[in-house]
Amino acid sequence: MLIALSCQRPSDPSIPLVSPSNPHRIHLLYKKFNRISLSKERFDCKDQIKHRSVPCVAAPGEIQMTGHHLILGEQVDYLTGEAIADTHDERYRQALAKLLVEKKGYYKSDILPRKKLIVVAGDKRAQVQIDFTVLVNDTVAMIIRYGPGSLVTRHRPAIAASRVLVAYQIPLVVVTNGLDADVLDGKTGIVLSNGLDSIPDRQVLLARCHTGDREPISPERAESEQRILYAYDVDDSCPCDDSICRL
């Protein structure tokens, strides 16, 4: 079955898309829908009044759509053992977690997945996510942010996050799409290396933390970096991105 999904509101949201090779009706996904269910028979979702979300409940065996992620089922989180949604993006994150532990020598306890971060820009507040926060010697030494597509456009918000998450400059920042990666110097923003294999192992990260003191981030700098992070992650986010929570 050919499935077409979009985050853009059609001129008439009641108009379904129909696959030329399959008559199953498919509605476009846009902001007014919070959760959506797909089945071979129909594509159905309950509407909402204003901003009150009314989630759809999928029947057993149906594929689900939450935000703009296709839910394929459940999987066990490699780091925590928790049951989490199985999505294409999450499969990349799980592969990254395995790379860190099995090839880079990190302990599972070194890595905090899905850490939430509150960012403030004037009178606006939102919660964003840091995919992996890596600690060595009780110091946040590296953060890893995942996102599909271009890496370059994700450099600046990732650097901003490294200056907001804790009260000191996080030494290393990794931006990855699951297939490639850029390793950045947190202080300068300079790209140090490219590729998943170039992500530093635990011993290298330990040595880097030993050679440098924690550089404090001033409140004024933190405020500025929060505004940058908000602009990239929140203002520029897809309306149906459920990893962003406006408060």
Wavefront OBJ file of the C-alpha trace (Angstrom):
o trace
v 0.000 0.000 0.000
v 1.326 3.422 -0.940
v 1.179 5.767 2.044
v 1.642 9.523 1.720
v 2.123 11.602 4.846
v 2.648 15.325 5.154
v 3.033 17.850 7.951
v 1.442 20.563 5.822
v -2.238 21.400 6.167
v -4.095 20.778 2.878
v -6.509 23.405 1.574
v -9.347 21.003 2.339
v -8.302 18.681 5.201
v -11.267 16.391 4.606
v -9.946 15.331 1.201
v -8.308 11.888 1.380
v -5.427 10.689 -0.697
v -5.973 7.499 -2.669
v -3.222 5.278 -3.947
v -3.607 4.652 -7.687
v -2.797 0.997 -7.117
v -4.804 0.582 -3.938
v -8.133 2.218 -3.075
v -7.417 2.488 0.655
v -8.147 6.043 1.796
v -5.379 7.927 3.512
v -5.799 11.314 5.183
v -2.973 13.806 5.497
v -1.464 14.247 8.939
v -1.343 17.805 10.240
v -1.287 19.716 13.512
v -4.956 19.348 14.478
v -4.476 15.590 14.779
v -2.638 14.330 17.838
v -2.603 10.623 17.177
v -3.594 8.674 14.161
v -4.277 5.028 13.299
v -3.661 3.229 10.036
v -5.344 0.036 8.974
v -5.791 -1.769 5.689
v -9.466 -0.917 5.702
v -9.459 2.747 6.624
v -7.476 5.638 8.000
v -9.437 7.262 10.776
v -8.906 9.879 13.427
v -11.114 11.800 15.817
v -10.903 15.560 15.524
v -10.270 17.956 18.353
v -11.965 21.151 19.491
v -9.519 24.059 19.350
v -6.352 22.808 21.107
v -7.879 19.887 22.999
v -6.397 16.708 21.586
v -8.613 13.645 21.279
v -6.321 10.706 20.536
v -7.376 7.905 18.272
v -7.209 4.366 19.584
v -5.973 1.806 17.108
v -7.438 -1.654 16.973
v -5.106 -4.601 17.623
v -2.748 -5.195 14.744
v -3.004 -1.683 13.366
v -0.018 0.528 12.697
v -0.150 3.765 14.665
v 1.055 7.263 14.005
v 1.995 9.571 16.877
v 3.081 13.072 15.939
v 5.039 12.447 12.758
v 6.499 9.092 13.777
v 5.254 5.814 12.383
v 4.828 3.505 15.373
v 5.848 -0.006 14.362
v 5.221 -1.556 17.773
v 7.334 -1.710 20.932
v 10.979 -2.422 21.616
v 13.161 -2.679 24.694
v 15.463 0.261 25.290
v 19.067 -0.966 25.141
v 20.259 1.275 27.976
v 17.371 1.202 30.439
v 15.433 -1.968 29.649
v 12.229 0.046 29.408
v 9.566 -0.672 26.808
v 9.576 2.181 24.287
v 7.897 2.889 20.968
v 9.499 1.238 17.963
v 10.034 3.888 15.282
v 12.550 4.293 12.494
v 14.233 7.158 14.361
v 14.346 5.171 17.586
v 16.052 2.287 15.804
v 18.866 4.657 14.861
v 19.102 5.844 18.474
v 19.274 2.264 19.721
v 22.054 1.509 17.242
v 23.952 4.547 18.553
v 23.552 3.349 22.138
v 24.948 -0.076 21.189
v 27.862 1.598 19.391
v 28.747 3.598 22.505
v 28.671 0.583 24.812
v 29.886 -2.259 22.633
v 32.484 -0.475 20.493
v 33.397 2.692 22.384
v 33.729 1.189 25.846
v 31.140 3.245 27.728
v 29.171 1.750 30.574
v 25.436 1.900 30.261
v 25.433 3.901 33.488
v 27.569 6.567 31.753
v 24.774 7.388 29.312
v 21.507 9.159 30.085
v 19.001 8.788 27.252
v 16.239 11.242 26.372
v 17.154 13.911 28.912
v 14.609 16.726 28.972
v 15.781 20.315 28.930
v 13.650 23.397 29.619
v 14.555 26.365 27.428
v 13.284 29.892 27.951
v 13.141 32.698 25.394
v 11.556 35.775 26.894
v 8.041 34.817 27.944
v 8.159 31.563 25.943
v 9.107 28.213 27.421
v 9.509 24.781 25.912
v 10.913 21.367 26.679
v 13.395 19.849 24.222
v 15.261 16.578 24.269
v 18.937 15.661 24.447
v 19.139 12.180 22.973
v 22.234 11.034 24.886
v 24.047 12.761 27.742
v 27.398 11.109 28.461
v 29.010 11.467 31.899
v 32.512 10.491 32.979
v 33.869 11.182 36.465
v 30.560 12.843 37.376
v 31.046 15.379 34.603
v 28.836 15.812 31.561
v 31.556 15.367 28.979
v 29.594 14.859 25.770
v 26.090 15.190 24.395
v 24.755 13.471 21.308
v 21.847 14.841 19.344
v 20.147 12.774 16.675
v 18.077 14.042 13.780
v 17.418 12.777 10.256
v 18.833 14.614 7.283
v 21.471 17.347 7.203
v 24.085 17.527 9.942
v 25.345 21.055 9.298
v 22.004 22.682 10.104
v 22.018 20.951 13.500
v 25.452 22.173 14.602
v 24.415 25.493 16.123
v 21.464 24.285 18.228
v 23.572 21.384 19.495
v 26.335 23.799 20.548
v 23.704 25.963 22.232
v 22.416 22.924 24.138
v 25.969 22.226 25.347
v 25.964 25.668 26.994
v 22.538 25.341 28.586
v 22.247 21.785 29.867
v 24.667 22.334 32.771
v 26.346 25.389 34.281
v 29.648 24.698 32.497
v 30.747 24.183 28.916
v 30.316 20.573 27.815
v 33.565 19.651 26.006
v 32.247 17.580 23.103
v 29.080 17.675 21.013
v 28.059 15.003 18.520
v 25.448 15.588 15.835
v 24.294 12.524 13.932
v 21.611 11.294 11.569
v 22.318 7.679 12.427
v 24.376 7.108 9.282
v 26.977 9.852 9.657
v 28.174 12.080 12.481
v 30.058 15.298 13.155
v 32.054 15.628 16.371
v 32.285 19.269 17.486
v 34.353 21.129 20.041
v 31.781 22.494 22.468
v 33.758 25.655 23.213
v 34.592 26.714 19.666
v 31.999 24.890 17.582
v 34.772 23.650 15.274
v 34.226 20.257 13.625
v 36.904 17.946 15.016
v 36.062 14.806 13.061
v 33.464 13.132 10.884
v 31.812 9.746 10.900
v 30.297 7.464 13.519
v 33.621 5.716 14.007
v 35.211 9.037 14.998
v 33.018 9.418 18.088
v 35.593 9.306 20.910
v 35.737 6.237 23.098
v 35.538 6.364 26.865
v 39.299 6.512 27.446
v 39.738 9.395 25.016
v 36.873 11.289 26.634
v 38.352 10.669 30.086
v 41.700 12.041 28.948
v 40.055 15.112 27.454
v 38.191 15.829 30.686
v 41.368 15.400 32.731
v 43.251 17.971 30.674
v 40.704 20.751 30.996
v 38.889 22.450 33.809
v 35.169 23.074 33.772
v 34.573 26.403 32.086
v 31.550 28.100 33.688
v 28.785 29.531 31.534
v 27.627 32.946 32.684
v 23.882 33.524 33.204
v 23.931 36.082 30.380
v 25.545 33.591 27.991
v 23.133 30.865 29.040
v 20.163 33.155 28.366
v 21.477 33.980 24.905
v 22.118 30.323 24.087
v 18.620 29.380 25.250
v 17.155 31.843 22.783
v 19.235 30.317 19.991
v 18.189 26.799 20.975
v 14.543 27.869 21.167
v 14.701 29.454 17.712
v 16.156 26.320 16.123
v 14.393 23.570 18.049
v 11.019 25.100 18.815
v 10.249 27.998 16.467
v 11.657 26.084 13.503
v 10.154 22.715 14.458
v 7.556 20.795 12.502
v 4.090 21.462 14.013
v 3.527 17.758 14.577
v 6.922 17.020 16.151
v 5.953 15.416 19.457
v 9.512 15.549 20.835
v 9.025 19.292 21.389
v 6.708 20.401 24.172
v 5.700 24.056 24.367
v 4.946 25.004 27.962
l 1 2 3 4 5 6 7 8 9 10 11 12 13 14 15 16 17 18 19 20 21 22 23 24 25 26 27 28 29 30 31 32 33 34 35 36 37 38 39 40 41 42 43 44 45 46 47 48 49 50 51 52 53 54 55 56 57 58 59 60 61 62 63 64 65 66 67 68 69 70 71 72 73 74 75 76 77 78 79 80 81 82 83 84 85 86 87 88 89 90 91 92 93 94 95 96 97 98 99 100 101 102 103 104 105 106 107 108 109 110 111 112 113 114 115 116 117 118 119 120 121 122 123 124 125 126 127 128 129 130 131 132 133 134 135 136 137 138 139 140 141 142 143 144 145 146 147 148 149 150 151 152 153 154 155 156 157 158 159 160 161 162 163 164 165 166 167 168 169 170 171 172 173 174 175 176 177 178 179 180 181 182 183 184 185 186 187 188 189 190 191 192 193 194 195 196 197 198 199 200 201 202 203 204 205 206 207 208 209 210 211 212 213 214 215 216 217 218 219 220 221 222 223 224 225 226 227 228 229 230 231 232 233 234 235 236 237 238 239 240 241 242 243 244 245 246 247
